[in-house]
Amino acid sequence: MEKLERAYHLAFFILGNQEAAEQAAIAAVDRLQVAVATQDRRYYYIPQGSSRQLGRSAGSRSKVNLNEWHLLQRLVYDETEPAERAQESAGFDDCRMLIYYLKHLVRITIKRNSFYVSLGVTRFLHRYSITEAMAFYNVLMQDPSRVKDNYYWRSRKSQLLQEIQARFGERLILTRGAYGEERFIPRSAQTRYADFVSQSLQILMPWETSCPLPANQAAVTGEIPALRFDEDDPDKEHRIEIARIHTALHVACFQRLIAGLGLDSPIQRLDLPEFFHPEMNNHNSQRTSDRIGLFDQMFEPGPTNPSSLRARLQERLTKRQTAQRNVRHVEIWVDRQPRASLDLNSRNQADFKLYEGEEFIEIRHDEFPEVCLALYPIDYQMLRQAKSTEQFLIELPAGHKLRFALTPERDSFDEVIGATVVVNAESSRTNLAAWLMSAWKRATSPLAALLPEQSAAVWRYALPAALLIVVGLGAFALWNFLRTKPTEQTAVTRPVESGDQPATTNNNAGANPNFTPEPSITPSPQQRSDKPSALRDHDVTDGITVALVESPAQTRKVFLFLNRESEQLQTEIANRLKAARFWQLTDKDEADTLLNISLTSDGRTASVELVNAKGRVIWPRPGKRQKYSGDSVLIAEKIVSDLQNAARRPR
């Protein structure tokens, strides 16, 4: 109950709404229980000879059990984000936006390591130069050989900048400062927010941590043993990393290290951004600065009913236990989005991409996608230290095992920017065979009692053997019959590409050397009010036949259809497809696939499906609905990202 209550207080601080905070807290604690159970059921790594094994004795890596309190915080941060976005859509609250910003900055940095926390605190929350930030990180690491150069700092700042922009969109505006450096437009009167920031970080920083700095020193200089790591095993550095993160986020500790470096105090260097909204006025920031003095009254949660919270949490547990009894197919989700599906009783595999900044891999029930069966926090530190492919196993409640193989992708700085993930299901045939043998013995025990002991033993094992032979022969005959049955391939036609068209096709071109063909005009999606049932109104065009597209992986040319006028969404999708060198947008006659987008009347929710030339939906799979919510930028980003993931899957 302590975890549930503490999760609720954190969620209420972020959201300021009792019902939304209760829902977020219950969901976070429920997912925490799944994560802990996953680790207890042998969630462990498989030795692959990575650099983490250097200097170790032989044997498997010890399984990773994250601190439950810290993992719970990260889960609360994840659960509150949908409610944050809903509140932003309902109305603009500048003070609440500051809380969202501080929370998001903490969230995207603590899931990585102390370097990113240092970067966030010195270069986003405060305006220290790269040289000053490097000096701070040098003191924090207590090891000059591990301090990064300024090019690395710039590249990582750019990554965090993109992640913050993806979260807040047009509400934050970039500007260029000295030497062309990008930063968000800052708000005025920064010093008024010092206490507000200090109290907020006190709540958002890792729980159950203590100050590692020497006592009774206003300015800390020299060696700090509690922050130094001298051992060979990187797994043992976790405790010290938590101490470093505490030092960077705890305002009092941060001030003492900054004072030891002889730099301006953090209050003088605060650099909080200004949030922009069509409905805001010039006095908005002033009203916010007036409100922040009422911190305790603003964020003190109202009374809750502990019995009700426990009952709602128990309902989720009961539903999960019911769903676990009959699991045949699972879906693999990454940060609330499905990436792959897997049949647990076959030898198939699934593969997908991880992108930098993604946080959780979840195994969910295929028929009840709201039920989480296993949860894995993505270990970026493990990926950074891996030489090649890193593997781990997750054992599900029913005895099935999923083997994950993660191959990191790196940039020019050798920084992990993503990973290719391959998942194999290891069927629980051994458990099934044991259960069947036990059931057979119980079923034949009356017959065994009537027969002599030797005869009973013979019949008990001979009869199932004979049945297996008969079943095997029947299966072989069926397989042989199906193997020899001819397969049919559906084909459709499309116009000849300009590069493949014969020279004699156009008589005008041959008669007039100055003839210029009319350009193909892509029809505007906004001009169409009817949803096309298929891409073409004819069956044969120029006599060229091509195979019918059956999956996103086979798609090449796409016709974009929107049921409502949305020039911004159309432009965003087109630009993102072009930037990713992904599918080509074209007109209806040339396209092999239709991207059908249905917008709600307010334009903030979109249902998406990919349809082939015969009108069949090829993505998402039957029975599933792909919905997105947010502004046009966010919807376009998610649609293109999911389509890219779908196109990378095997055909």
C-alpha positions as CSV (number, residue, x, y, z in Angstrom):
1,M,0.0,0.0,0.0
2,E,2.9,2.3,0.6
3,K,4.0,2.1,-3.0
4,L,0.4,2.8,-4.2
5,E,0.1,5.9,-1.9
6,R,3.5,7.3,-2.9
7,A,2.7,6.7,-6.6
8,Y,-0.6,8.6,-6.2
9,H,1.1,11.6,-4.5
10,L,3.7,11.8,-7.4
11,A,1.0,11.5,-10.0
12,F,-1.1,14.2,-8.3
13,F,1.9,16.5,-8.2
14,I,2.3,16.1,-12.0
15,L,-1.4,16.2,-13.0
16,G,-3.2,18.1,-10.2
17,N,-6.3,16.0,-10.8
18,Q,-7.4,13.3,-8.3
19,E,-9.1,10.9,-10.6
20,A,-6.4,11.0,-13.2
21,A,-3.7,10.6,-10.5
22,E,-5.5,7.6,-9.1
23,Q,-5.7,5.9,-12.5
24,A,-2.0,6.6,-13.2
25,A,-0.9,5.3,-9.8
26,I,-2.9,2.1,-10.0
27,A,-1.7,1.4,-13.5
28,A,2.0,2.1,-12.5
29,V,1.9,-0.1,-9.5
30,D,0.2,-2.9,-11.5
31,R,2.9,-2.7,-14.1
32,L,5.6,-2.6,-11.4
33,Q,4.2,-5.9,-10.0
34,V,4.5,-7.4,-13.5
35,A,8.0,-6.2,-13.9
36,V,9.1,-7.6,-10.5
37,A,7.3,-10.9,-11.3
38,T,9.1,-11.0,-14.6
39,Q,12.5,-10.6,-12.9
40,D,11.6,-13.2,-10.3
41,R,10.6,-15.7,-13.0
42,R,14.1,-15.7,-14.4
43,Y,14.5,-12.6,-16.4
44,Y,18.2,-12.9,-17.1
45,Y,20.9,-12.2,-19.6
46,I,22.7,-14.8,-21.6
47,P,26.5,-14.4,-21.8
48,Q,27.6,-13.3,-25.3
49,G,31.2,-12.2,-24.7
50,S,30.4,-8.5,-24.4
51,S,32.7,-6.1,-22.8
52,R,30.7,-6.5,-19.6
53,Q,32.3,-9.9,-19.1
54,L,35.9,-8.5,-19.3
55,G,37.7,-9.1,-16.0
56,R,35.0,-11.5,-14.8
57,S,35.1,-15.1,-13.9
58,A,33.3,-17.5,-16.3
59,G,29.5,-17.9,-15.9
60,S,26.3,-16.1,-16.7
61,R,25.7,-12.5,-15.9
62,S,23.8,-11.9,-12.7
63,K,20.2,-11.0,-13.4
64,V,19.3,-7.4,-13.2
65,N,16.8,-6.4,-10.5
66,L,16.1,-2.7,-10.7
67,N,15.4,-0.8,-7.5
68,E,11.6,-1.0,-7.2
69,W,11.2,2.5,-6.0
70,H,13.1,4.0,-9.0
71,L,11.3,1.8,-11.5
72,L,8.0,2.8,-10.0
73,Q,8.8,6.5,-10.5
74,R,9.6,5.9,-14.2
75,L,6.3,4.0,-14.6
76,V,4.4,6.9,-13.0
77,Y,6.1,9.3,-15.4
78,D,5.1,7.0,-18.3
79,E,1.5,6.6,-17.1
80,T,0.9,10.3,-16.5
81,E,1.8,11.4,-20.1
82,P,-1.5,10.5,-21.8
83,A,-3.4,12.5,-19.1
84,E,-0.9,15.4,-19.5
85,R,-1.6,15.6,-23.2
86,A,-5.4,15.4,-22.6
87,Q,-5.1,18.3,-20.1
88,E,-3.1,20.3,-22.6
89,S,-5.7,19.8,-25.3
90,A,-8.5,20.8,-22.9
91,G,-6.9,24.1,-21.8
92,F,-3.6,25.9,-21.4
93,D,-2.1,26.1,-17.9
94,D,1.4,27.6,-18.0
95,C,2.2,26.6,-14.4
96,R,1.3,23.0,-15.1
97,M,3.3,23.1,-18.3
98,L,6.4,23.9,-16.2
99,I,5.8,20.8,-14.2
100,Y,5.4,18.7,-17.3
101,Y,8.7,20.2,-18.7
102,L,10.6,19.4,-15.5
103,K,9.2,16.0,-15.3
104,H,9.9,15.2,-18.9
105,L,13.5,16.5,-18.6
106,V,14.0,14.2,-15.6
107,R,12.4,11.3,-17.3
108,I,14.4,11.3,-20.5
109,T,17.7,11.7,-18.7
110,I,17.5,9.4,-15.6
111,K,16.6,6.4,-17.8
112,R,20.0,6.7,-19.5
113,N,22.8,7.7,-17.1
114,S,24.4,10.5,-15.1
115,F,26.0,12.1,-18.2
116,Y,22.5,12.8,-19.6
117,V,21.3,14.1,-16.2
118,S,24.3,16.4,-16.1
119,L,23.6,17.5,-19.6
120,G,19.9,18.2,-18.8
121,V,20.7,20.1,-15.7
122,T,23.5,22.3,-17.0
123,R,22.4,22.9,-20.6
124,F,18.6,22.8,-20.5
125,L,17.5,23.7,-16.9
126,H,20.4,26.1,-16.5
127,R,22.5,28.1,-19.0
128,Y,26.0,27.0,-18.4
129,S,28.5,26.8,-21.3
130,I,29.8,23.5,-22.6
131,T,33.2,24.2,-20.9
132,E,31.4,24.8,-17.6
133,A,29.2,21.8,-18.0
134,M,32.2,19.6,-18.8
135,A,33.9,20.8,-15.6
136,F,30.8,19.9,-13.6
137,Y,30.7,16.4,-15.1
138,N,34.4,15.9,-14.4
139,V,33.8,16.5,-10.7
140,L,30.7,14.3,-10.8
141,M,32.6,11.4,-12.4
142,Q,35.8,11.8,-10.4
143,D,37.6,10.4,-13.4
144,P,39.0,12.8,-16.1
145,S,39.5,10.0,-18.6
146,R,35.7,9.5,-18.8
147,V,34.8,13.1,-19.6
148,K,33.3,13.6,-23.1
149,D,34.6,16.1,-25.6
150,N,32.5,19.1,-26.7
151,Y,31.4,17.5,-30.0
152,Y,29.8,14.7,-28.0
153,W,28.1,17.2,-25.8
154,R,26.6,19.0,-28.8
155,S,25.4,15.8,-30.4
156,R,23.7,14.5,-27.3
157,K,22.1,17.9,-26.6
158,S,20.7,17.8,-30.1
159,Q,19.1,14.4,-29.3
160,L,17.5,15.6,-26.1
161,L,16.3,18.7,-27.9
162,Q,14.5,16.6,-30.5
163,E,12.9,14.5,-27.8
164,I,11.6,17.6,-25.9
165,Q,10.3,19.0,-29.2
166,A,8.5,15.8,-30.0
167,R,6.8,16.0,-26.6
168,F,5.8,19.7,-26.6
169,G,5.7,20.5,-30.3
170,E,4.8,24.1,-31.2
171,R,4.4,25.1,-27.5
172,L,8.2,25.6,-27.4
173,I,10.0,27.8,-30.0
174,L,13.7,27.4,-30.8
175,T,16.0,30.4,-31.2
176,R,19.7,30.7,-31.8
177,G,22.1,32.2,-29.2
178,A,25.8,32.9,-29.3
179,Y,27.8,30.9,-31.8
180,G,24.6,29.7,-33.5
181,E,23.6,27.5,-30.5
182,E,20.0,26.4,-30.5
183,R,17.9,26.9,-27.3
184,F,14.3,27.4,-26.4
185,I,13.1,31.0,-26.1
186,P,13.4,31.6,-22.3
187,R,10.9,33.2,-20.0
188,S,11.5,36.5,-18.2
189,A,12.3,36.9,-14.5
190,Q,13.9,33.5,-14.1
191,T,15.0,34.0,-10.5
192,R,11.3,34.0,-9.3
193,Y,11.1,30.3,-10.2
194,A,14.1,29.2,-8.1
195,D,12.1,27.8,-5.2
196,F,9.5,26.3,-7.5
197,V,12.2,24.4,-9.4
198,S,13.9,23.3,-6.2
199,Q,10.7,21.9,-4.7
200,S,9.7,20.2,-7.9
201,L,13.1,18.5,-8.4
202,Q,12.9,17.4,-4.7
203,I,9.8,15.4,-5.7
204,L,10.9,14.2,-9.1
205,M,14.5,13.1,-8.2
206,P,15.2,9.4,-7.4
207,W,13.5,8.3,-4.2
208,E,15.2,6.8,-1.2
209,T,18.6,8.3,-2.0
210,S,20.9,10.3,0.3
211,C,23.4,13.1,-0.3
212,P,26.9,11.6,-1.1
213,L,28.8,14.8,-0.6
214,P,31.0,15.6,2.4
215,A,29.1,17.3,5.2
216,N,29.6,20.9,6.4
217,Q,31.1,22.2,3.1
218,A,29.4,25.0,1.3
219,A,31.7,24.6,-1.7
220,V,32.8,21.0,-2.4
221,T,36.2,20.6,-4.0
222,G,38.7,17.8,-4.4
223,E,38.1,14.0,-4.3
224,I,34.6,12.7,-3.5
225,P,35.0,8.9,-2.7
226,A,31.3,8.3,-2.9
227,L,31.2,9.3,-6.5
228,R,34.3,7.5,-7.7
229,F,34.3,4.0,-9.3
230,D,37.5,2.0,-9.4
231,E,36.3,-1.6,-10.0
232,D,36.3,-3.7,-13.2
233,D,32.7,-4.9,-13.2
234,P,30.4,-2.3,-14.7
235,D,27.4,-3.9,-13.2
236,K,28.6,-2.8,-9.7
237,E,28.6,0.9,-10.7
238,H,24.8,1.2,-10.5
239,R,24.8,2.3,-6.9
240,I,27.3,5.0,-7.6
241,E,25.4,6.1,-10.7
242,I,22.3,6.7,-8.6
243,A,24.5,8.8,-6.2
244,R,25.7,10.9,-9.2
245,I,22.1,11.4,-10.4
246,H,21.1,12.5,-6.9
247,T,23.9,15.0,-6.8
248,A,23.0,16.5,-10.2
249,L,19.2,16.7,-9.5
250,H,19.3,17.7,-5.8
251,V,19.5,21.5,-5.8
252,A,21.5,21.7,-2.6
253,C,24.1,19.2,-3.8
254,F,24.3,20.8,-7.3
255,Q,24.8,24.3,-5.8
256,R,27.7,23.0,-3.6
257,L,29.6,21.5,-6.6
258,I,28.9,24.6,-8.7
259,A,30.3,26.8,-5.9
260,G,33.4,24.5,-5.7
261,L,34.0,25.3,-9.4
262,G,33.7,29.0,-8.8
263,L,30.8,29.4,-11.2
264,D,27.7,31.6,-11.0
265,S,25.0,30.1,-8.7
266,P,22.3,28.0,-10.3
267,I,19.7,30.7,-9.4
268,Q,21.5,33.2,-11.6
269,R,21.7,30.7,-14.5
270,L,18.1,29.4,-14.6
271,D,16.9,28.9,-18.1
272,L,13.3,27.8,-18.1
273,P,11.5,28.1,-21.5
274,E,8.5,30.1,-22.3
275,F,5.4,28.2,-23.4
276,F,3.4,29.5,-26.3
277,H,-0.3,28.9,-27.0
278,P,-2.8,30.7,-29.2
279,E,-5.0,31.6,-26.2
280,M,-2.1,32.9,-24.0
281,N,-1.7,36.6,-23.4
282,N,1.3,38.7,-22.4
283,H,0.4,38.5,-18.7
284,N,0.4,34.7,-18.6
285,S,4.0,34.3,-17.2
286,Q,3.3,36.9,-14.5
287,R,0.2,35.0,-13.3
288,T,2.3,31.8,-13.2
289,S,5.0,33.5,-11.1
290,D,2.3,34.7,-8.7
291,R,1.0,31.2,-8.4
292,I,4.3,29.4,-7.7
293,G,4.4,31.0,-4.3
294,L,1.4,28.8,-3.3
295,F,3.3,25.6,-4.0
296,D,2.0,23.6,-1.0
297,Q,-1.6,24.6,-1.7
298,M,-1.3,23.9,-5.4
299,F,0.1,20.4,-5.1
300,E,-1.4,19.0,-1.9
301,P,-3.5,16.0,-2.9
302,G,-7.0,15.6,-1.5
303,P,-8.1,12.7,0.6
304,T,-8.3,9.3,-1.1
305,N,-10.0,6.0,-0.2
306,P,-7.2,3.4,0.3
307,S,-9.7,0.6,0.2
308,S,-11.0,1.7,-3.2
309,L,-7.5,2.0,-4.6
310,R,-6.6,-1.5,-3.4
311,A,-9.8,-2.9,-4.8
312,R,-9.2,-1.3,-8.3
313,L,-5.6,-2.7,-8.2
314,Q,-6.9,-6.1,-7.3
315,E,-9.3,-6.0,-10.3
316,R,-6.4,-5.5,-12.6
317,L,-4.6,-8.4,-11.0
318,T,-7.6,-10.7,-11.3
319,K,-8.1,-9.8,-15.0
320,R,-4.4,-10.6,-15.7
321,Q,-4.6,-13.9,-13.9
322,T,-7.6,-14.9,-15.9
323,A,-6.0,-13.9,-19.2
324,Q,-2.8,-15.8,-18.3
325,R,-4.6,-19.2,-18.2
326,N,-4.9,-19.5,-22.0
327,V,-2.1,-17.6,-23.8
328,R,-1.4,-18.7,-27.3
329,H,-0.4,-15.4,-29.0
330,V,1.2,-12.3,-27.6
331,E,1.9,-8.8,-28.8
332,I,5.1,-7.0,-28.2
333,W,4.7,-3.4,-27.4
334,V,7.3,-0.6,-27.1
335,D,6.2,2.6,-25.3
336,R,2.5,1.9,-25.7
337,Q,2.7,1.1,-29.4
338,P,2.4,-2.5,-30.8
339,R,5.6,-3.5,-32.7
340,A,5.2,-7.3,-33.3
341,S,3.1,-10.4,-32.6
342,L,4.2,-13.9,-31.8
343,D,2.7,-17.4,-31.8
344,L,4.0,-19.0,-28.6
345,N,3.3,-22.6,-29.9
346,S,5.3,-22.3,-33.1
347,R,8.9,-21.8,-34.0
348,N,8.3,-18.5,-35.7
349,Q,10.1,-15.3,-34.8
350,A,9.4,-11.6,-34.8
351,D,11.7,-8.7,-35.4
352,F,11.4,-4.9,-35.0
353,K,13.4,-1.8,-34.4
354,L,14.1,0.1,-31.2
355,Y,14.7,3.8,-31.5
356,E,16.8,6.0,-29.2
357,G,14.8,7.2,-26.2
358,E,12.3,4.4,-26.1
359,E,11.9,3.1,-22.6
360,F,9.8,-0.1,-22.1
361,I,9.3,-3.4,-23.9
362,E,6.0,-5.1,-22.8
363,I,4.5,-8.5,-23.6
364,R,0.7,-8.2,-23.8
365,H,-2.1,-10.6,-24.3
366,D,-3.2,-10.8,-28.0
367,E,-6.9,-10.9,-27.2
368,F,-6.7,-8.5,-24.2
369,P,-4.0,-5.9,-25.2
370,E,-4.6,-4.0,-22.0
371,V,-3.2,-6.9,-20.0
372,C,0.5,-6.7,-19.5
373,L,2.2,-10.2,-19.0
374,A,5.8,-9.1,-18.8
375,L,7.7,-5.8,-18.7
376,Y,11.4,-5.1,-19.6
377,P,12.9,-1.6,-19.0
378,I,15.3,-1.1,-21.9
379,D,18.9,-1.1,-20.5
380,Y,20.8,1.5,-22.6
381,Q,23.9,1.0,-20.4
382,M,23.9,-2.7,-21.4
383,L,23.5,-1.8,-25.1
384,R,26.4,0.7,-24.9
385,Q,28.7,-1.9,-23.5
386,A,27.7,-4.7,-25.8
387,K,30.3,-5.6,-28.5
388,S,27.7,-7.2,-30.8
389,T,24.4,-8.9,-30.1
390,E,23.1,-9.0,-26.5
391,Q,20.6,-11.6,-25.5
392,F,18.2,-12.2,-22.6
393,L,15.3,-14.5,-21.8
394,I,11.8,-13.6,-20.4
395,E,9.8,-16.4,-19.0
396,L,6.0,-15.9,-19.1
397,P,3.6,-17.1,-16.4
398,A,2.5,-20.2,-18.5
399,G,6.0,-21.4,-18.8
400,H,6.7,-20.1,-22.3
401,K,10.0,-18.4,-22.9
402,L,10.8,-15.5,-25.2
403,R,14.4,-15.1,-26.3
404,F,15.4,-11.6,-27.2
405,A,18.4,-10.7,-29.3
406,L,19.3,-7.0,-29.4
407,T,21.9,-5.7,-31.9
408,P,22.8,-2.1,-31.2
409,E,23.1,0.5,-33.9
410,R,25.6,3.2,-33.3
411,D,26.4,6.7,-34.7
412,S,29.8,8.2,-35.5
413,F,30.4,8.8,-31.8
414,D,29.8,5.1,-31.1
415,E,26.7,6.1,-29.2
416,V,23.7,3.7,-29.4
417,I,20.9,5.3,-31.5
418,G,18.7,2.2,-31.6
419,A,18.7,-1.6,-32.0
420,T,17.4,-4.4,-34.1
421,V,15.4,-6.8,-32.0
422,V,14.7,-10.4,-32.9
423,V,12.4,-12.4,-30.6
424,N,12.0,-16.2,-30.7
425,A,9.3,-18.1,-28.8
426,E,10.5,-21.3,-27.1
427,S,7.5,-23.5,-26.9
428,S,6.8,-25.2,-23.5
429,R,6.6,-28.6,-25.2
430,T,8.4,-30.3,-22.2
431,N,5.8,-29.0,-19.8
432,L,3.0,-30.0,-22.1
433,A,4.3,-33.5,-22.5
434,A,4.6,-34.0,-18.8
435,W,1.1,-32.7,-18.3
436,L,-0.3,-35.1,-21.0
437,M,1.5,-38.1,-19.5
438,S,0.2,-37.3,-16.1
439,A,-3.4,-36.9,-17.5
440,W,-3.0,-40.2,-19.4
441,K,-2.0,-42.0,-16.2
442,R,-5.0,-40.7,-14.3
443,A,-7.3,-41.6,-17.2
444,T,-6.0,-45.2,-17.5
445,S,-5.7,-46.0,-13.8
446,P,-9.1,-47.8,-13.7
447,L,-8.0,-50.0,-16.6
448,A,-4.6,-50.7,-14.9
449,A,-6.3,-51.9,-11.8
450,L,-8.1,-54.6,-13.7
451,L,-5.0,-56.0,-15.5
452,P,-2.0,-57.8,-14.1
453,E,0.8,-55.5,-13.2
454,Q,3.1,-56.3,-16.2
455,S,0.2,-56.1,-18.7
456,A,-1.0,-52.8,-17.2
457,A,2.5,-51.3,-17.7
458,V,2.7,-52.5,-21.3
459,W,-0.8,-51.2,-22.3
460,R,-0.3,-47.9,-20.4
461,Y,2.8,-47.0,-22.6
462,A,2.1,-49.1,-25.8
463,L,-1.3,-47.6,-26.4
464,P,-0.1,-43.9,-26.5
465,A,2.8,-44.9,-28.6
466,A,0.5,-46.5,-31.2
467,L,-1.7,-43.4,-31.1
468,L,1.3,-41.2,-31.8
469,I,2.3,-43.3,-34.7
470,V,-1.2,-43.1,-36.3
471,V,-1.4,-39.4,-35.7
472,G,2.1,-38.9,-37.2
473,L,1.2,-40.9,-40.3
474,G,-2.0,-38.9,-40.8
475,A,-0.1,-35.6,-40.3
476,F,2.5,-36.6,-42.9
477,A,-0.2,-37.6,-45.4
478,L,-2.0,-34.2,-44.9
479,W,1.3,-32.3,-45.3
480,N,2.2,-34.2,-48.5
481,F,-1.3,-33.4,-49.9
482,L,-1.0,-29.7,-49.1
483,R,2.6,-29.5,-50.4
484,T,1.6,-30.7,-53.9
485,K,-1.5,-28.4,-54.1
486,P,-0.7,-25.6,-56.6
487,T,-0.7,-22.0,-55.2
488,E,-2.5,-19.1,-56.7
489,Q,-1.1,-15.6,-57.1
490,T,-3.4,-12.6,-57.4
491,A,-2.2,-9.9,-59.8
492,V,-3.3,-6.4,-60.6
493,T,-2.3,-4.0,-63.3
494,R,-0.7,-0.6,-63.1
495,P,0.5,2.0,-65.7
496,V,3.9,1.5,-67.3
497,E,6.5,3.6,-65.5
498,S,7.9,6.4,-67.6
499,G,11.3,4.7,-67.8
500,D,9.8,1.5,-69.1
501,Q,7.5,2.9,-71.7
502,P,8.3,1.9,-75.4
503,A,9.5,4.7,-77.7
504,T,6.6,4.1,-80.1
505,T,3.9,4.5,-77.4
506,N,3.3,8.2,-78.0
507,N,2.7,9.3,-81.6
508,N,2.7,13.0,-80.7
509,A,6.2,12.7,-79.3
510,G,7.5,11.0,-82.4
511,A,5.9,13.6,-84.8
512,N,6.9,16.6,-82.8
513,P,10.4,16.8,-81.2
514,N,9.3,19.8,-79.1
515,F,6.4,17.8,-77.6
516,T,6.4,17.9,-73.8
517,P,4.1,15.5,-71.9
518,E,1.7,17.0,-69.4
519,P,2.9,16.6,-65.8
520,S,1.1,14.1,-63.6
521,I,-1.0,16.1,-61.0
522,T,-1.4,14.5,-57.6
523,P,-5.0,15.1,-56.5
524,S,-5.4,16.9,-53.3
525,P,-6.8,14.6,-50.5
526,Q,-8.9,17.4,-49.3
527,Q,-10.8,17.6,-52.6
528,R,-12.2,14.0,-52.1
529,S,-15.1,13.3,-49.9
530,D,-15.7,9.7,-50.9
531,K,-13.5,6.9,-49.7
532,P,-12.1,4.9,-52.7
533,S,-12.9,1.2,-52.4
534,A,-9.9,0.3,-54.6
535,L,-7.1,2.3,-56.2
536,R,-8.1,1.9,-59.8
537,D,-11.3,2.2,-61.8
538,H,-10.0,-0.1,-64.5
539,D,-8.6,-3.6,-64.8
540,V,-6.0,-3.3,-67.5
541,T,-3.7,-0.3,-68.2
542,D,-1.0,-0.5,-70.8
543,G,-0.9,-4.3,-70.4
544,I,1.6,-4.4,-67.6
545,T,0.7,-6.8,-64.8
546,V,2.3,-6.7,-61.3
547,A,1.8,-8.8,-58.1
548,L,-0.9,-7.5,-55.7
549,V,0.6,-5.8,-52.6
550,E,-0.1,-8.0,-49.6
551,S,1.9,-6.3,-46.9
552,P,3.5,-2.9,-46.0
553,A,6.9,-4.4,-46.9
554,Q,5.8,-4.7,-50.5
555,T,4.5,-1.2,-50.8
556,R,6.3,1.3,-53.0
557,K,3.9,4.0,-54.1
558,V,1.1,5.4,-51.9
559,F,-2.0,7.4,-52.6
560,L,-2.9,9.6,-49.5
561,F,-6.6,10.0,-48.7
562,L,-8.0,12.1,-45.9
563,N,-11.7,12.3,-45.2
564,R,-11.4,15.8,-43.9
565,E,-9.4,18.8,-45.0
566,S,-6.1,19.0,-43.1
567,E,-3.4,20.7,-45.1
568,Q,-1.0,20.6,-42.2
569,L,-1.3,16.9,-41.6
570,Q,-1.0,16.2,-45.3
571,T,2.2,18.3,-45.5
572,E,3.7,16.8,-42.3
573,I,3.1,13.2,-43.6
574,A,4.5,14.0,-47.0
575,N,7.6,15.7,-45.6
576,R,8.3,12.9,-43.1
577,L,8.0,10.2,-45.8
578,K,10.4,12.2,-48.0
579,A,12.9,12.9,-45.2
580,A,12.9,9.2,-44.3
581,R,13.3,8.2,-48.0
582,F,10.3,6.1,-47.5
583,W,7.3,5.5,-49.8
584,Q,6.6,7.8,-52.7
585,L,3.3,9.7,-52.6
586,T,1.6,9.6,-56.0
587,D,-1.8,9.8,-57.7
588,K,-4.5,7.1,-57.6
589,D,-3.6,5.6,-60.9
590,E,0.0,5.0,-60.2
591,A,-0.2,4.0,-56.5
592,D,-0.1,0.4,-55.4
593,T,-1.5,1.1,-52.0
594,L,-4.0,3.5,-50.4
595,L,-3.1,5.2,-47.1
596,N,-6.6,6.0,-45.7
597,I,-6.8,8.4,-42.8
598,S,-10.1,9.2,-41.1
599,L,-10.0,12.3,-38.9
600,T,-12.4,13.3,-36.2
601,S,-14.3,16.6,-36.5
602,D,-11.7,18.4,-34.3
603,G,-8.8,16.9,-36.3
604,R,-7.0,15.6,-33.2
605,T,-7.8,11.9,-33.5
606,A,-7.0,9.8,-36.6
607,S,-7.8,6.2,-37.6
608,V,-5.4,4.8,-40.2
609,E,-5.4,1.8,-42.5
610,L,-3.3,0.7,-45.5
611,V,-5.4,-0.7,-48.3
612,N,-4.2,-2.6,-51.4
613,A,-5.5,-2.2,-55.0
614,K,-8.3,-4.6,-54.4
615,G,-9.6,-2.8,-51.3
616,R,-8.2,-5.2,-48.7
617,V,-6.7,-3.8,-45.5
618,I,-3.1,-5.0,-45.3
619,W,-2.3,-2.9,-42.1
620,P,-3.1,-3.1,-39.3
621,R,-4.0,-6.7,-39.3
622,P,-7.7,-7.8,-39.2
623,G,-9.5,-7.0,-36.0
624,K,-7.1,-4.3,-35.0
625,R,-7.6,-0.5,-35.2
626,Q,-4.7,1.9,-35.5
627,K,-5.6,5.2,-33.8
628,Y,-3.5,8.3,-33.0
629,S,-4.3,11.4,-31.0
630,G,-2.6,14.8,-30.7
631,D,-1.8,17.6,-33.0
632,S,-0.9,17.2,-36.7
633,V,2.8,17.0,-36.0
634,L,2.5,14.3,-33.4
635,I,0.0,12.3,-35.5
636,A,2.1,12.4,-38.6
637,E,5.2,11.5,-36.6
638,K,3.6,8.4,-35.1
639,I,1.9,7.3,-38.4
640,V,5.1,7.4,-40.4
641,S,7.1,5.7,-37.6
642,D,4.6,2.8,-37.3
643,L,4.4,2.4,-41.0
644,Q,8.2,2.2,-41.2
645,N,8.2,-0.4,-38.5
646,A,5.5,-2.4,-40.3
647,A,7.4,-2.2,-43.6
648,R,10.5,-3.7,-41.9
649,R,8.8,-6.8,-40.8
650,P,9.1,-10.0,-42.9
651,R,6.6,-10.2,-45.7
